[in-house]
Amino acid sequence: MTWLYTRKGRTGSAGDLLRRLGRGDSELTHEAFHTLQPWRAASHLRELLMNCGILPVIDKQICLFERWLVDHLADITDPESGLPDATAAT
């Protein structure tokens, strides 16, 4: 219950994440969860949805890595950096 009411009424609250999913503003996929903010609330919601069988179960560490990867690759502006793209890392 604490998770649900933390930041109540503010953007990024658990209720806000659930409303966005319910309205279809955010897709109910693991890929969509990589971009949801705040990431801790989104991570907790993802785990709840996996435990309920709504999302397919995947390893928590892989989820965290993929989220990190999306955020950090977005910060790279030099195409000549020599770093692989996200598909090579996953």
TORKOL-737857 format. One record per residue (C-alpha): y, z, x. Coordinates in steps of 0.02 Angstrom, whole numbers, plus 32768, in hexadecimal, padded with zeros to 4 digits. Layout:
! residues N
YZX ...
***
This chain:
! residues 90
800080008000 807680258090 805F7F7380CF 80897F2E8023 81287F92800D 816E7F8A80BE 820B7F1D80BB 81FB7F0F7FFC 82747E917FB3 82A07E45805B 82707D9D80A3 81D27DB18109 818E7E4280A5 80D77E418072 810E7E1E7FC0 81777D8C7FFC 80E37D44805C 80747D557FC1 80F97D047F51 810A7C707FC8 804E7C587FC8 80447C697F0B 80D07BEB7EED 80847B717F67 81197B7C7FDE 809D7BA98068 7FEF7B5E8072 7F597BCF806C 7F157B968115 7F017BE381C0 7F7A7B628205 80017B97818A 7FEA7C4C81BC 80197C208271 80CC7C048238 80E57C9181BA 815E7D1C81E8 815A7DAB8206 80BC7D858266 80707E348258 80797E33819A 80357D828197 7FA77DB3820C 7F797E47819E 7F7D7DDB8101 7F127D578157 7E8F7DDC8181 7E8F7E1A80CD 7E787D69808C 7DE97D4A8107 7D947DEE80D3 7DA17DBB801C 7D577D0F803E 7DF67CB18011 7E107C6F80C1 7D7F7C3F8133 7D577CC681B2 7D8D7CA08263 7D9C7D0E82FC 7E377D7D82FD 7E587D5B83B5 7E557CA08395 7ED27CB88306 7F477D198378 7F367C998404 7F597C068391 7FF37C5E834B 80307C8183FC 800F7BCE842E 80727B83839D 81087BF383C4 81067BD2847F 80E97B178478 817D7B088401 81EB7B4F848C 81BA7AC88509 823A7A3D8506 820779DF85A4 8181795D857A 815F794C8634 812D7A048644 807779D4865A 803D7A5385DA 7FB77A20855E 7FE07A1184A7 7F9E7A8A8424 7F067A2083FB 7EC97A2A84AF 7ED67AE884AF 7E787B04840D 
***
